[in-house]
Amino acid sequence: MTSAVFPRIAVRRLLACAFLLLCTLALGWAATTPGVTRADVSLDQDIAGHRSAALTTLAKAATAVAQPAAGIALALVVPLALLVWRRRADAAACFALITGTLAVAFVAKSAIKEVRPPSRLWVIPPDSQWSFPSGHTAVAAALALVLLVVVRGRRRPLAAVIGAVFVVVVAASRMYLGVHYLPDVIGSCLGAAAAAAAVAALATLPAVRTRLDPPAHRGRHADRRR
């Protein structure tokens, strides 16, 4: 009875979520140590030495697209659009992915409280006091995951590539602009992966599946595929 209510695959995915959360926090705490901080500052200084007008424009554009306010807006717009298309389960998954990723980023920032890179490296002022993890990269990672939910069929591999490129560009832009370190952007990706594992675990629960995709609704989808 217990396995029927809470399948083993859900347990495994929740354990994966817990592991990824621990990795995120461990990376954040490591990032605050003097040795890692010195290495991070050195890397950001090296990146600053390769700045150009074109790259700065691209970096500013990428960081503008992935600002946390955009993530909050998309957490509402994307699920509503999916509900209009009668994709209730996908709407719930997208909402949970975006809000879950942003929640992990917020909690990690509050727990770690890593100081931003030196102000001499800033191209633009940071939008918050703490550095780890990168909120912009978290938004980019969440949107990459949402693409995998929204896009189906043969186009999904292309969506995965586009999402991955977007995450890399946003992460690189935050370091290029001098407002984040390498562990900050890696931590954001780990946090998004933790949120994805949690959502995947919930999606396997029979109670959740029945509520989001009742048998009658699944039958209509099956008839359409025929």
N, C-alpha and C positions, 0 to 999 in steps of 0.2 A: 504493500500500500504506500509506504514511504517513497519508494522509487518512482511510483506512478505519479505522486504529487510533486516530487522534487527529483527529477531524473539525474542520473549520474553525470551526464554531459553538462548539466547546469552546475553541478558541484565543481567539476573540473574547470569550467569557465570562470566561476567565482574565485576559485583558487588562483587562476591565472590573473584575474583582476587584482586580487590582494598582493600577489607577487609584483605586479607591475607598479602598484601604488608604493610598495616598499622600495622598489628600485628608484622610483621618482624622488621619494624623500631622501633616500641614501645619497643619490646624486646631488641633491640640493645641499645637504649637509656637507658633503665633500667639497662642493664648490665654494663654501665659505672658509675653507682652510687656507692659511697663508700661501702654501706652496702652489695649490691649484689656482688661487687668485692671481699670483704672479705670472703663472703660465698663461692664464686667460687674458690678462692685460697685455702681455707681450704679443699674443696672437692678434688681438684687436688693433694694436699699434702697427703690426705688419700689414694688416688689411687696410688701415687708414693710409698707408704709404702708397696704395694703388688706386686711390680715388681719382675720379674724373668727372667732368660735368655730365656726361651721358649716363654713367653708372649711378651717379647721385640722383639724377632724375628718375631712373628706373627703380632705384631703391625706395625713394619717397613714394612713388606710385604704388609699389607693392605693399608698403606698410600702410598706405591709406586704404587700400582695398580690404586689408585683413584686420582693420581696427576692431577692438572688442564690441563697439557699438553696432558694427555691421553684423557681427556674430549673433548678438541678441536679436536684432531685427530678423535675421534669417531663421532664427529658432522659431519665430512666429510665422513668417511668410511661407517658408518651404512646407511645413506640416499642413498649413491651411490649403495650399495649392494641391497637395497630395490628397487631402480630404475631398476636395472638389472632384478629383479624378477617381474617387472611391478606392483609394489605396490606404485604408485606415491603419494597417499594421506598419506600412512604410512611414506614414506620417508620425506615428508614435515613436518609431525607431529613430527618425531624424531629429525629432524634438529631444529625445533622451540623449542622443549622441552629442548634440551641440551643447545643451545645458549641462550634461554630465562632464564634458571636457572643460567647460568654463568653470564649473564648480571645483573640479580638481585643481585647476590653475589658481583659483582664488584661495583655496585652502592651503596649497603649497606655498604661495606667496606669503600668507599670513604666518605660516609655521616656520619657514626658513628665514625670511627677512634678510635676504642677501642684498648688499649695497650695490648700486649701479656702478658701471665703469666710470673712470675719472671723467669729469666734465670736459676736459680738454679734448676728449675723443668724440664728443657729441657733435653730430651734424644737425640734429634736431633735438629739442628737449624731450626727455622721457615723459610718458603720460602718467606714471605712478612712481612711488618712492622706491619700491623693491624690484629686484632684477629677476630672480628665479621664481617660476619659469616665465618664459615669454608669452604674454597674453596674445600677441599677434600671431605667433607661430601656433599657438593652441587653436585659434580660430581657423587658420589655414588647414591644420590637421583634421579638425572636425569637418570642415567643408569637403576635404578629400574623402573622408569616410561617407559623408552624405551622398557624394557622387556615386559611390559604389552601391548605395541603397537605391537611388533614383534610377540609375541607368541599368538596364537589363539586357540580356542576350549577348550578341556578338560584339556590341559596342562597349561592354564592360571593361575589357582589357585596356582599351583606349582611354576610358574614363579613369582607370587606375593610374595610367602613365601621366595624364594631365594633372590629376590630383597630386601625385608625387612631385612633379616638377613645380607645381604651385607651392607646395610646402617648402621645398628646397630654396626657391626664390625668395619667399617671405623670410625664412630663417636666415638666409645669407644677408638679406637687406637689413635685418635688425642688428646683425653684427657689423655690417658695413657702415651703418649710421652711428655706430659707437655706443649704442644704448643697451646692448646685451652681450653676454659671453656665450661661448659654445655650449657649456652645460645647460644654459637657460633654454636654448632651442631644442636640445635633445630631451630635456625634461618635459617640455611641452608635448613632444611626440609620444613619450612614455605615458603621460597622463591621458592623452587621447586614446591610446591603445588600451589603457585600463578601463576607460569609459566604454569602449567598444566591446571589451570582454564582458563587462557587466550587462550591457544591453543584449548581447548574444545569449547570456545565461538566462535572462528574464524571458527572452523570446522562446526558450525551450520549455517553459513551464506550461503545462496543459491549461491551467486556469487563465493564463494570459493569452495563450493562443486562441482559446475558445471565445474569449471576450472580444479580441481584436479581429478575429477571422472566423466567425461562426460557421457551422457546417453548411447552412443554406447558402451563405455567401461563397464558400469554397466550391459548392456545387455549381454555382453560376459561372465561376471562373473556369471550371473544368469543361463546362458546356461550350464556352467561348473558344477554348483552345482546340476543341474538336472541329 
